[in-house]
Structure formats: C-alpha cells, structure tokens
Amino acid sequence: MPRRRSKGTDPLLTTMHWRVTVRRYWLAQRQACARCGAAIDYDTGRYLPGTRKVNPRSLAVGHIVGRDQAKRLGWPDAEINALSNTQPEHARCSDRSGAAYGHAKRRRARAPLRTSRNW
C-alpha cells in the first residue's frame, strides 16, 4: 500500500506568536483538559520518557471553534488563533476530536446514494 503524503504543518501553528504567547500561556495556567476534565501532564513533555511515543496526557492547545470551521465562517487568521479561541486539551482528546470532525466532514461530503427507483 503506498504511503500517504503528509499535508505538512499548518504555518499558522508554527509562528512565534503561537509558540511563545499561546502555548506558554496554557503551560503557565496548568488547567485541566477542556474536553474530558482530567489533569494534564505538564511536567513530562510531548513524548514519554525514553521513547518516541506521544504522551497521551501531554498538553495540546486546541481550538474552541476549529480552524476549518472558522475559515468557512470567514474568520481572519489572527482571530482563528487568538488566545480567546484556544483551550488546553490532552493530546489524545485533541486527536480524537479532530478525527471525529474529519470523519463527519467526509460523511457530509459524500454524494447521496442513487437508486434506479424512487421509493
């Protein structure tokens, strides 16, 4: 099976504003996950110690209104990534919510099934 090409990293999430302002803000707040309410592991880091496996309880800064939805609503880039539109999440919770949104978006995009008869 051929490997899928990576879409790359969203350039809006690699800016100095994002890394310095938004991510550091949530690191300093040390709040619980906005999705599930459990404690976030702020001390270990992105990867589990001694491995290259992502720590599922590490901090992932999520968007309250998702980037895709905000772009469709016509929000400017500065408003999409504003501190007021972000929340602290577990890496696992963030991945699950993004996957659920992607699956729902693909389901909506599918054409309706056509049959030979109108029931």
A tleap script that builds the chain and sets N, CA, C and O, in Angstrom:
source leaprc.protein.ff14SB
mol = sequence {
  NMET PRO ARG ARG ARG SER LYS GLY THR ASP
  PRO LEU LEU THR THR MET HIE TRP ARG VAL
  THR VAL ARG ARG TYR TRP LEU ALA GLN ARG
  GLN ALA CYS ALA ARG CYS GLY ALA ALA ILE
  ASP TYR ASP THR GLY ARG TYR LEU PRO GLY
  THR ARG LYS VAL ASN PRO ARG SER LEU ALA
  VAL GLY HIE ILE VAL GLY ARG ASP GLN ALA
  LYS ARG LEU GLY TRP PRO ASP ALA GLU ILE
  ASN ALA LEU SER ASN THR GLN PRO GLU HIE
  ALA ARG CYS SER ASP ARG SER GLY ALA ALA
  TYR GLY HIE ALA LYS ARG ARG ARG ALA ARG
  ALA PRO LEU ARG THR SER ARG ASN CTRP
}
set mol.1.N position { 0.847 -1.173 0.000 }
set mol.1.CA position { 0.000 0.000 0.000 }
set mol.1.C position { 0.894 1.237 0.000 }
set mol.1.O position { 1.793 1.340 0.835 }
set mol.2.N position { 0.669 2.174 -0.913 }
set mol.2.CA position { 1.508 3.375 -0.955 }
set mol.2.C position { 1.251 4.260 0.260 }
set mol.2.O position { 0.137 4.331 0.779 }
set mol.3.N position { 2.311 4.930 0.694 }
set mol.3.CA position { 2.184 5.828 1.829 }
set mol.3.C position { 1.500 7.110 1.403 }
set mol.3.O position { 1.723 7.623 0.307 }
set mol.4.N position { 0.659 7.617 2.295 }
set mol.4.CA position { 0.006 8.895 2.024 }
set mol.4.C position { 1.002 10.012 2.218 }
set mol.4.O position { 1.829 9.974 3.129 }
set mol.5.N position { 0.917 10.997 1.364 }
set mol.5.CA position { 1.797 12.153 1.508 }
set mol.5.C position { 1.300 13.024 2.642 }
set mol.5.O position { 0.098 13.240 2.800 }
set mol.6.N position { 2.223 13.512 3.413 }
set mol.6.CA position { 1.878 14.387 4.518 }
set mol.6.C position { 1.397 15.726 3.987 }
set mol.6.O position { 1.930 16.251 3.010 }
set mol.7.N position { 0.383 16.269 4.645 }
set mol.7.CA position { -0.109 17.589 4.264 }
set mol.7.C position { 0.779 18.687 4.836 }
set mol.7.O position { 0.606 19.864 4.520 }
set mol.8.N position { 1.720 18.300 5.667 }
set mol.8.CA position { 2.606 19.297 6.252 }
set mol.8.C position { 1.995 19.942 7.481 }
set mol.8.O position { 0.883 19.609 7.891 }
set mol.9.N position { 2.716 20.839 8.041 }
set mol.9.CA position { 2.281 21.537 9.239 }
set mol.9.C position { 1.593 22.836 8.845 }
set mol.9.O position { 2.023 23.525 7.921 }
set mol.10.N position { 0.534 23.155 9.546 }
set mol.10.CA position { -0.170 24.408 9.300 }
set mol.10.C position { 0.767 25.557 9.666 }
set mol.10.O position { 1.211 25.635 10.812 }
set mol.11.N position { 1.081 26.449 8.729 }
set mol.11.CA position { 2.021 27.539 9.038 }
set mol.11.C position { 1.527 28.456 10.149 }
set mol.11.O position { 2.337 29.111 10.806 }
set mol.12.N position { 0.230 28.518 10.370 }
set mol.12.CA position { -0.284 29.373 11.444 }
set mol.12.C position { 0.090 28.845 12.824 }
set mol.12.O position { 0.147 29.608 13.788 }
set mol.13.N position { 0.347 27.533 12.921 }
set mol.13.CA position { 0.652 26.946 14.218 }
set mol.13.C position { 2.141 26.860 14.492 }
set mol.13.O position { 2.541 26.355 15.541 }
set mol.14.N position { 2.978 27.343 13.572 }
set mol.14.CA position { 4.426 27.321 13.793 }
set mol.14.C position { 4.993 28.722 13.949 }
set mol.14.O position { 6.212 28.887 13.981 }
set mol.15.N position { 4.148 29.724 14.046 }
set mol.15.CA position { 4.635 31.093 14.209 }
set mol.15.C position { 5.142 31.308 15.626 }
set mol.15.O position { 4.794 30.565 16.544 }
set mol.16.N position { 5.956 32.319 15.788 }
set mol.16.CA position { 6.466 32.656 17.113 }
set mol.16.C position { 5.323 33.063 18.045 }
set mol.16.O position { 5.372 32.783 19.243 }
set mol.17.N position { 4.294 33.723 17.503 }
set mol.17.CA position { 3.146 34.114 18.326 }
set mol.17.C position { 2.526 32.877 18.963 }
set mol.17.O position { 2.214 32.872 20.154 }
set mol.18.N position { 2.349 31.825 18.160 }
set mol.18.CA position { 1.704 30.620 18.674 }
set mol.18.C position { 2.573 29.963 19.743 }
set mol.18.O position { 2.088 29.627 20.823 }
set mol.19.N position { 3.853 29.781 19.438 }
set mol.19.CA position { 4.729 29.070 20.373 }
set mol.19.C position { 4.990 29.876 21.636 }
set mol.19.O position { 4.981 29.324 22.737 }
set mol.20.N position { 5.221 31.170 21.488 }
set mol.20.CA position { 5.612 31.983 22.640 }
set mol.20.C position { 4.398 32.423 23.449 }
set mol.20.O position { 4.385 32.282 24.671 }
set mol.21.N position { 3.403 32.942 22.794 }
set mol.21.CA position { 2.277 33.524 23.518 }
set mol.21.C position { 1.244 32.481 23.932 }
set mol.21.O position { 0.975 32.315 25.121 }
set mol.22.N position { 0.674 31.789 22.977 }
set mol.22.CA position { -0.468 30.912 23.254 }
set mol.22.C position { -0.044 29.677 24.044 }
set mol.22.O position { -0.613 29.389 25.097 }
set mol.23.N position { 0.943 28.955 23.548 }
set mol.23.CA position { 1.350 27.723 24.221 }
set mol.23.C position { 1.900 27.998 25.618 }
set mol.23.O position { 1.565 27.280 26.560 }
set mol.24.N position { 2.728 29.013 25.768 }
set mol.24.CA position { 3.278 29.341 27.094 }
set mol.24.C position { 2.187 29.789 28.056 }
set mol.24.O position { 2.264 29.517 29.254 }
set mol.25.N position { 1.174 30.472 27.541 }
set mol.25.CA position { 0.065 30.898 28.397 }
set mol.25.C position { -0.595 29.681 29.047 }
set mol.25.O position { -0.802 29.651 30.260 }
set mol.26.N position { -0.926 28.668 28.218 }
set mol.26.CA position { -1.599 27.494 28.767 }
set mol.26.C position { -0.668 26.662 29.638 }
set mol.26.O position { -1.131 26.026 30.585 }
set mol.27.N position { 0.633 26.646 29.349 }
set mol.27.CA position { 1.576 25.955 30.220 }
set mol.27.C position { 1.601 26.597 31.605 }
set mol.27.O position { 1.699 25.902 32.616 }
set mol.28.N position { 1.511 27.915 31.646 }
set mol.28.CA position { 1.533 28.623 32.928 }
set mol.28.C position { 0.217 28.451 33.699 }
set mol.28.O position { 0.225 28.451 34.930 }
set mol.29.N position { -0.895 28.308 33.002 }
set mol.29.CA position { -2.201 28.184 33.661 }
set mol.29.C position { -2.388 26.838 34.355 }
set mol.29.O position { -3.018 26.760 35.410 }
set mol.30.N position { -1.838 25.775 33.757 }
set mol.30.CA position { -1.904 24.425 34.324 }
set mol.30.C position { -3.333 24.000 34.656 }
set mol.30.O position { -3.596 23.493 35.746 }
set mol.31.N position { -4.236 24.204 33.733 }
set mol.31.CA position { -5.631 23.817 33.921 }
set mol.31.C position { -5.860 22.381 33.468 }
set mol.31.O position { -5.003 21.770 32.830 }
set mol.32.N position { -7.021 21.859 33.807 }
set mol.32.CA position { -7.412 20.511 33.390 }
set mol.32.C position { -7.832 20.535 31.914 }
set mol.32.O position { -8.042 21.601 31.334 }
set mol.33.N position { -7.950 19.358 31.326 }
set mol.33.CA position { -8.357 19.219 29.925 }
set mol.33.C position { -9.770 19.781 29.738 }
set mol.33.O position { -10.683 19.441 30.490 }
set mol.34.N position { -9.940 20.631 28.745 }
set mol.34.CA position { -11.244 21.240 28.491 }
set mol.34.C position { -12.230 20.239 27.897 }
set mol.34.O position { -13.438 20.473 27.945 }
set mol.35.N position { -11.752 19.142 27.343 }
set mol.35.CA position { -12.638 18.145 26.726 }
set mol.35.C position { -13.118 17.108 27.724 }
set mol.35.O position { -14.313 16.820 27.782 }
set mol.36.N position { -12.202 16.533 28.520 }
set mol.36.CA position { -12.607 15.442 29.422 }
set mol.36.C position { -12.559 15.835 30.897 }
set mol.36.O position { -13.150 15.143 31.727 }
set mol.37.N position { -11.881 16.913 31.244 }
set mol.37.CA position { -11.817 17.383 32.626 }
set mol.37.C position { -10.725 16.766 33.477 }
set mol.37.O position { -10.564 17.155 34.633 }
set mol.38.N position { -9.962 15.807 32.937 }
set mol.38.CA position { -8.885 15.164 33.702 }
set mol.38.C position { -7.633 16.046 33.696 }
set mol.38.O position { -7.497 16.959 32.881 }
set mol.39.N position { -6.733 15.750 34.619 }
set mol.39.CA position { -5.497 16.524 34.741 }
set mol.39.C position { -4.594 16.291 33.535 }
set mol.39.O position { -4.529 15.183 33.003 }
set mol.40.N position { -3.900 17.341 33.109 }
set mol.40.CA position { -2.937 17.271 32.013 }
set mol.40.C position { -1.546 17.098 32.618 }
set mol.40.O position { -1.225 17.710 33.637 }
set mol.41.N position { -0.721 16.258 31.982 }
set mol.41.CA position { 0.651 16.033 32.428 }
set mol.41.C position { 1.539 17.142 31.851 }
set mol.41.O position { 2.036 17.029 30.731 }
set mol.42.N position { 1.731 18.209 32.626 }
set mol.42.CA position { 2.512 19.359 32.169 }
set mol.42.C position { 4.022 19.141 32.349 }
set mol.42.O position { 4.820 19.844 31.729 }
set mol.43.N position { 4.414 18.195 33.172 }
set mol.43.CA position { 5.819 18.044 33.532 }
set mol.43.C position { 6.607 17.117 32.616 }
set mol.43.O position { 7.803 17.337 32.425 }
set mol.44.N position { 5.996 16.103 32.049 }
set mol.44.CA position { 6.726 15.109 31.273 }
set mol.44.C position { 7.113 15.603 29.896 }
set mol.44.O position { 8.233 15.347 29.453 }
set mol.45.N position { 6.245 16.289 29.214 }
set mol.45.CA position { 6.536 16.748 27.864 }
set mol.45.C position { 5.740 15.994 26.823 }
set mol.45.O position { 4.883 15.174 27.152 }
set mol.46.N position { 6.024 16.274 25.574 }
set mol.46.CA position { 5.252 15.721 24.453 }
set mol.46.C position { 5.408 14.212 24.321 }
set mol.46.O position { 4.442 13.508 24.027 }
set mol.47.N position { 6.632 13.709 24.540 }
set mol.47.CA position { 6.893 12.275 24.369 }
set mol.47.C position { 7.119 11.609 25.719 }
set mol.47.O position { 7.605 12.239 26.658 }
set mol.48.N position { 6.761 10.329 25.810 }
set mol.48.CA position { 7.020 9.560 27.020 }
set mol.48.C position { 8.530 9.416 27.198 }
set mol.48.O position { 9.248 9.271 26.209 }
set mol.49.N position { 9.023 9.451 28.422 }
set mol.49.CA position { 10.468 9.393 28.655 }
set mol.49.C position { 11.109 8.140 28.056 }
set mol.49.O position { 10.634 7.023 28.266 }
set mol.50.N position { 12.181 8.342 27.318 }
set mol.50.CA position { 12.929 7.241 26.739 }
set mol.50.C position { 12.328 6.634 25.490 }
set mol.50.O position { 12.849 5.642 24.980 }
set mol.51.N position { 11.246 7.200 24.983 }
set mol.51.CA position { 10.593 6.659 23.787 }
set mol.51.C position { 10.279 7.785 22.821 }
set mol.51.O position { 10.456 8.961 23.139 }
set mol.52.N position { 9.812 7.416 21.643 }
set mol.52.CA position { 9.304 8.398 20.686 }
set mol.52.C position { 7.781 8.298 20.579 }
set mol.52.O position { 7.185 8.726 19.591 }
set mol.53.N position { 7.167 7.725 21.615 }
set mol.53.CA position { 5.714 7.624 21.658 }
set mol.53.C position { 5.144 8.886 22.283 }
set mol.53.O position { 5.655 9.382 23.287 }
set mol.54.N position { 4.087 9.397 21.682 }
set mol.54.CA position { 3.456 10.615 22.194 }
set mol.54.C position { 2.789 10.316 23.525 }
set mol.54.O position { 2.083 9.319 23.675 }
set mol.55.N position { 3.024 11.194 24.484 }
set mol.55.CA position { 2.381 11.085 25.786 }
set mol.55.C position { 0.916 11.487 25.613 }
set mol.55.O position { 0.647 12.655 25.332 }
set mol.56.N position { -0.043 10.565 25.770 }
set mol.56.CA position { -1.452 10.903 25.529 }
set mol.56.C position { -2.007 11.936 26.496 }
set mol.56.O position { -3.037 12.550 26.218 }
set mol.57.N position { -1.343 12.136 27.625 }
set mol.57.CA position { -1.807 13.118 28.608 }
set mol.57.C position { -1.056 14.445 28.523 }
set mol.57.O position { -1.244 15.311 29.377 }
set mol.58.N position { -0.210 14.619 27.507 }
set mol.58.CA position { 0.537 15.871 27.375 }
set mol.58.C position { -0.373 16.991 26.875 }
set mol.58.O position { -1.477 16.745 26.389 }
set mol.59.N position { 0.113 18.219 27.007 }
set mol.59.CA position { -0.658 19.392 26.604 }
set mol.59.C position { -0.717 19.521 25.087 }
set mol.59.O position { 0.304 19.466 24.401 }
set mol.60.N position { -1.924 19.692 24.585 }
set mol.60.CA position { -2.148 20.085 23.196 }
set mol.60.C position { -3.088 21.276 23.263 }
set mol.60.O position { -4.151 21.195 23.879 }
set mol.61.N position { -2.715 22.362 22.645 }
set mol.61.CA position { -3.566 23.550 22.657 }
set mol.61.C position { -4.578 23.397 21.528 }
set mol.61.O position { -4.219 23.391 20.351 }
set mol.62.N position { -5.838 23.273 21.903 }
set mol.62.CA position { -6.898 23.073 20.922 }
set mol.62.C position { -7.663 24.353 20.662 }
set mol.62.O position { -7.542 25.332 21.398 }
set mol.63.N position { -8.449 24.328 19.609 }
set mol.63.CA position { -9.279 25.470 19.257 }
set mol.63.C position { -10.710 25.214 19.706 }
set mol.63.O position { -11.217 24.101 19.568 }
set mol.64.N position { -11.353 26.228 20.236 }
set mol.64.CA position { -12.754 26.112 20.627 }
set mol.64.C position { -13.612 26.006 19.366 }
set mol.64.O position { -14.416 25.083 19.234 }
set mol.65.N position { -13.441 26.938 18.456 }
set mol.65.CA position { -14.034 26.848 17.123 }
set mol.65.C position { -12.906 26.382 16.217 }
set mol.65.O position { -11.915 27.092 16.043 }
set mol.66.N position { -13.049 25.196 15.639 }
set mol.66.CA position { -11.984 24.593 14.843 }
set mol.66.C position { -11.515 25.483 13.704 }
set mol.66.O position { -12.253 26.338 13.215 }
set mol.67.N position { -10.252 25.262 13.286 }
set mol.67.CA position { -9.672 26.101 12.232 }
set mol.67.C position { -10.460 25.990 10.931 }
set mol.67.O position { -10.716 27.000 10.274 }
set mol.68.N position { -10.846 24.776 10.556 }
set mol.68.CA position { -11.579 24.587 9.305 }
set mol.68.C position { -12.927 25.307 9.344 }
set mol.68.O position { -13.303 25.999 8.399 }
set mol.69.N position { -13.637 25.132 10.440 }
set mol.69.CA position { -14.944 25.771 10.576 }
set mol.69.C position { -14.802 27.295 10.612 }
set mol.69.O position { -15.603 28.004 10.003 }
set mol.70.N position { -13.798 27.800 11.317 }
set mol.70.CA position { -13.597 29.248 11.401 }
set mol.70.C position { -13.252 29.832 10.033 }
set mol.70.O position { -13.698 30.930 9.700 }
set mol.71.N position { -12.460 29.103 9.237 }
set mol.71.CA position { -12.137 29.584 7.885 }
set mol.71.C position { -13.385 29.646 7.021 }
set mol.71.O position { -13.562 30.589 6.249 }
set mol.72.N position { -14.258 28.640 7.148 }
set mol.72.CA position { -15.510 28.656 6.379 }
set mol.72.C position { -16.432 29.788 6.829 }
set mol.72.O position { -17.231 30.290 6.038 }
set mol.73.N position { -16.323 30.189 8.100 }
set mol.73.CA position { -17.125 31.303 8.608 }
set mol.73.C position { -16.535 32.658 8.248 }
set mol.73.O position { -17.143 33.697 8.503 }
set mol.74.N position { -15.325 32.638 7.643 }
set mol.74.CA position { -14.715 33.885 7.201 }
set mol.74.C position { -13.877 34.594 8.249 }
set mol.74.O position { -13.607 35.787 8.117 }
set mol.75.N position { -13.459 33.878 9.293 }
set mol.75.CA position { -12.641 34.500 10.326 }
set mol.75.C position { -11.258 34.798 9.768 }
set mol.75.O position { -10.735 34.004 8.985 }
set mol.76.N position { -10.652 35.916 10.146 }
set mol.76.CA position { -9.252 36.172 9.763 }
set mol.76.C position { -8.323 35.267 10.574 }
set mol.76.O position { -8.694 34.776 11.640 }
set mol.77.N position { -7.108 35.053 10.054 }
set mol.77.CA position { -6.147 34.158 10.707 }
set mol.77.C position { -5.857 34.569 12.148 }
set mol.77.O position { -5.708 33.715 13.022 }
set mol.78.N position { -5.779 35.861 12.392 }
set mol.78.CA position { -5.473 36.340 13.745 }
set mol.78.C position { -6.582 35.958 14.723 }
set mol.78.O position { -6.302 35.669 15.887 }
set mol.79.N position { -7.817 35.952 14.276 }
set mol.79.CA position { -8.932 35.599 15.154 }
set mol.79.C position { -9.016 34.089 15.381 }
set mol.79.O position { -9.402 33.638 16.460 }
set mol.80.N position { -8.650 33.309 14.357 }
set mol.80.CA position { -8.688 31.849 14.476 }
set mol.80.C position { -7.730 31.390 15.562 }
set mol.80.O position { -8.083 30.537 16.377 }
set mol.81.N position { -6.527 31.940 15.587 }
set mol.81.CA position { -5.514 31.520 16.550 }
set mol.81.C position { -5.390 32.448 17.741 }
set mol.81.O position { -4.385 32.412 18.450 }
set mol.82.N position { -6.397 33.280 17.973 }
set mol.82.CA position { -6.370 34.170 19.133 }
set mol.82.C position { -6.446 33.355 20.420 }
set mol.82.O position { -7.018 32.265 20.446 }
set mol.83.N position { -5.876 33.886 21.458 }
set mol.83.CA position { -5.874 33.208 22.751 }
set mol.83.C position { -7.291 32.897 23.222 }
set mol.83.O position { -7.522 31.873 23.865 }
set mol.84.N position { -8.234 33.772 22.905 }
set mol.84.CA position { -9.624 33.570 23.333 }
set mol.84.C position { -10.300 32.407 22.614 }
set mol.84.O position { -11.362 31.962 23.048 }
set mol.85.N position { -9.717 31.902 21.527 }
set mol.85.CA position { -10.286 30.778 20.798 }
set mol.85.C position { -9.499 29.489 21.043 }
set mol.85.O position { -9.628 28.538 20.271 }
set mol.86.N position { -8.690 29.440 22.098 }
set mol.86.CA position { -7.916 28.243 22.397 }
set mol.86.C position { -8.281 27.704 23.766 }
set mol.86.O position { -8.841 28.411 24.604 }
set mol.87.N position { -7.950 26.429 23.976 }
set mol.87.CA position { -8.213 25.783 25.252 }
set mol.87.C position { -7.197 24.662 25.458 }
set mol.87.O position { -6.702 24.098 24.483 }
set mol.88.N position { -6.877 24.329 26.718 }
set mol.88.CA position { -5.932 23.234 26.959 }
set mol.88.C position { -6.633 21.888 26.811 }
set mol.88.O position { -7.748 21.702 27.299 }
set mol.89.N position { -5.969 20.952 26.132 }
set mol.89.CA position { -6.531 19.618 25.930 }
set mol.89.C position { -5.418 18.589 26.058 }
set mol.89.O position { -4.241 18.911 25.892 }
set mol.90.N position { -5.796 17.351 26.355 }
set mol.90.CA position { -4.844 16.238 26.255 }
set mol.90.C position { -4.534 16.031 24.779 }
set mol.90.O position { -5.355 16.352 23.919 }
set mol.91.N position { -3.366 15.502 24.484 }
set mol.91.CA position { -3.036 15.168 23.095 }
set mol.91.C position { -4.047 14.156 22.552 }
set mol.91.O position { -4.494 14.273 21.411 }
set mol.92.N position { -4.404 13.168 23.365 }
set mol.92.CA position { -5.364 12.145 22.924 }
set mol.92.C position { -6.751 12.750 22.667 }
set mol.92.O position { -7.380 12.435 21.657 }
set mol.93.N position { -7.224 13.601 23.557 }
set mol.93.CA position { -8.541 14.224 23.374 }
set mol.93.C position { -8.552 15.097 22.127 }
set mol.93.O position { -9.533 15.113 21.383 }
set mol.94.N position { -7.467 15.819 21.898 }
set mol.94.CA position { -7.362 16.683 20.726 }
set mol.94.C position { -7.381 15.859 19.441 }
set mol.94.O position { -8.063 16.215 18.480 }
set mol.95.N position { -6.630 14.753 19.427 }
set mol.95.CA position { -6.610 13.881 18.248 }
set mol.95.C position { -7.982 13.276 17.981 }
set mol.95.O position { -8.422 13.205 16.834 }
set mol.96.N position { -8.655 12.842 19.039 }
set mol.96.CA position { -9.983 12.243 18.869 }
set mol.96.C position { -10.997 13.252 18.332 }
set mol.96.O position { -11.782 12.933 17.440 }
set mol.97.N position { -10.977 14.460 18.873 }
set mol.97.CA position { -11.957 15.450 18.410 }
set mol.97.C position { -11.685 15.851 16.963 }
set mol.97.O position { -12.618 16.060 16.188 }
set mol.98.N position { -10.410 15.957 16.600 }
set mol.98.CA position { -10.064 16.275 15.219 }
set mol.98.C position { -10.457 15.164 14.268 }
set mol.98.O position { -10.949 15.426 13.171 }
set mol.99.N position { -10.242 13.911 14.686 }
set mol.99.CA position { -10.613 12.769 13.850 }
set mol.99.C position { -12.127 12.688 13.698 }
set mol.99.O position { -12.624 12.422 12.604 }
set mol.100.N position { -12.854 12.911 14.768 }
set mol.100.CA position { -14.319 12.862 14.698 }
set mol.100.C position { -14.841 13.942 13.757 }
set mol.100.O position { -15.770 13.703 12.985 }
set mol.101.N position { -14.240 15.134 13.823 }
set mol.101.CA position { -14.660 16.213 12.928 }
set mol.101.C position { -14.360 15.850 11.478 }
set mol.101.O position { -15.188 16.081 10.597 }
set mol.102.N position { -13.174 15.281 11.222 }
set mol.102.CA position { -12.806 14.895 9.860 }
set mol.102.C position { -13.716 13.825 9.294 }
set mol.102.O position { -14.100 13.891 8.127 }
set mol.103.N position { -14.071 12.828 10.118 }
set mol.103.CA position { -14.972 11.776 9.655 }
set mol.103.C position { -16.355 12.344 9.344 }
set mol.103.O position { -16.957 11.992 8.329 }
set mol.104.N position { -16.853 13.209 10.203 }
set mol.104.CA position { -18.161 13.815 9.969 }
set mol.104.C position { -18.153 14.673 8.707 }
set mol.104.O position { -19.127 14.692 7.955 }
set mol.105.N position { -17.062 15.374 8.484 }
set mol.105.CA position { -16.947 16.225 7.285 }
set mol.105.C position { -16.953 15.366 6.017 }
set mol.105.O position { -17.595 15.716 5.027 }
set mol.106.N position { -16.236 14.242 6.055 }
set mol.106.CA position { -16.234 13.350 4.887 }
set mol.106.C position { -17.607 12.740 4.645 }
set mol.106.O position { -18.027 12.588 3.498 }
set mol.107.N position { -18.309 12.389 5.721 }
set mol.107.CA position { -19.665 11.822 5.555 }
set mol.107.C position { -20.596 12.839 4.906 }
set mol.107.O position { -21.407 12.485 4.052 }
set mol.108.N position { -20.481 14.099 5.309 }
set mol.108.CA position { -21.342 15.140 4.724 }
set mol.108.C position { -21.005 15.375 3.261 }
set mol.108.O position { -21.878 15.735 2.472 }
set mol.109.N position { -19.737 15.171 2.894 }
set mol.109.CA position { -19.297 15.465 1.534 }
set mol.109.C position { -19.682 14.360 0.545 }
set mol.109.O position { -19.678 14.594 -0.664 }
set mol.110.N position { -20.010 13.178 1.029 }
set mol.110.CA position { -20.366 12.082 0.135 }
set mol.110.C position { -21.666 12.390 -0.590 }
set mol.110.O position { -22.602 12.958 -0.026 }
set mol.111.N position { -21.693 12.003 -1.837 }
set mol.111.CA position { -22.918 12.188 -2.621 }
set mol.111.C position { -23.970 11.189 -2.147 }
set mol.111.O position { -23.625 10.082 -1.734 }
set mol.112.N position { -25.232 11.560 -2.198 }
set mol.112.CA position { -26.271 10.618 -1.787 }
set mol.112.C position { -26.309 9.418 -2.736 }
set mol.112.O position { -26.021 9.542 -3.926 }
set mol.113.N position { -26.666 8.276 -2.194 }
set mol.113.CA position { -26.749 7.058 -2.980 }
set mol.113.C position { -27.919 7.157 -3.948 }
set mol.113.O position { -29.046 7.444 -3.543 }
set mol.114.N position { -27.649 6.919 -5.221 }
set mol.114.CA position { -28.712 6.956 -6.220 }
set mol.114.C position { -29.174 5.548 -6.525 }
set mol.114.O position { -28.359 4.641 -6.692 }
set mol.115.N position { -30.433 5.373 -6.594 }
set mol.115.CA position { -31.004 4.076 -6.931 }
set mol.115.C position { -31.762 4.204 -8.233 }
set mol.115.O position { -32.003 5.308 -8.720 }
set mol.116.N position { -32.130 3.085 -8.784 }
set mol.116.CA position { -32.854 3.110 -10.049 }
set mol.116.C position { -34.324 3.452 -9.863 }
set mol.116.O position { -35.027 3.748 -10.829 }
set mol.117.N position { -34.779 3.412 -8.635 }
set mol.117.CA position { -36.189 3.684 -8.383 }
set mol.117.C position { -36.342 4.779 -7.332 }
set mol.117.O position { -35.512 4.923 -6.434 }
set mol.118.N position { -37.370 5.508 -7.458 }
set mol.118.CA position { -37.729 6.466 -6.418 }
set mol.118.C position { -38.708 5.765 -5.485 }
set mol.118.O position { -39.800 5.392 -5.916 }
set mol.119.N position { -38.358 5.584 -4.259 }
set mol.119.CA position { -39.205 4.843 -3.338 }
set mol.119.C position { -40.277 5.705 -2.845 }
set mol.119.O position { -41.107 5.264 -2.050 }
savepdb mol mol.pdb
quit
